[in-house]
Amino acid sequence: MPELCTERIHHPDPSSFELGRVLRTLGDPLRLAMVRLLSEEGELPSGEIYDRLGLPASTGSHHTKLLREAGITRTRAVGTQRLISLRREDLESCFPGLVELIAGRS
């Protein structure tokens, strides 16, 4: 029987979140736009995010990686597609009120 190959995408544990890193990551206008889009729409395929923001895939992928590594987003693989979502609950538990602030709702 063939072995199933599952891709593991690393996400930092909320206990390792650093406010400075989160804020530095969100300091880029493109990444902030990505987070605001995810806040409004929920989980989206990476390609759709890039298309909506007019980003080449290579640029979008770089920014998505930085958001994930800072703990701001979660990426899950479904076949060849990557679905991106905001780690709203994790961020809220570490930094109460931050998500609403960055989403532009406060």
Long-range contacts (C-beta under 8 A, 24 or more apart in sequence): 7-77, 9-68, 9-75, 9-76, 9-77, 10-68, 10-69, 11-68, 11-71, 11-74, 11-75, 11-87, 12-69, 12-70, 12-71, 14-71, 14-87, 14-90, 14-93, 14-94, 16-71, 17-70, 17-71, 17-90, 17-91, 17-94, 17-95, 19-94, 19-95, 21-70, 21-71, 22-70, 22-71, 22-72, 22-91, 22-95, 22-98, 24-70, 25-66, 25-67, 25-70, 25-72, 26-72, 26-102, 28-63, 28-66, 30-55, 30-59, 30-63, 31-63, 31-66, 31-67, 32-102, 34-60, 34-63, 34-64, 34-67, 34-73, 34-84, 35-67, 35-72, 35-73, 35-86, 35-102, 35-103, 36-102, 36-103, 36-104, 38-73, 38-84, 38-85, 38-86, 39-86, 39-88, 39-99, 39-102, 39-103, 40-103, 42-85, 43-83, 43-84, 43-85, 44-83, 44-84, 44-85, 45-81, 45-82, 45-83, 45-84, 46-75, 46-81, 46-82, 46-83, 46-84, 47-81, 49-84
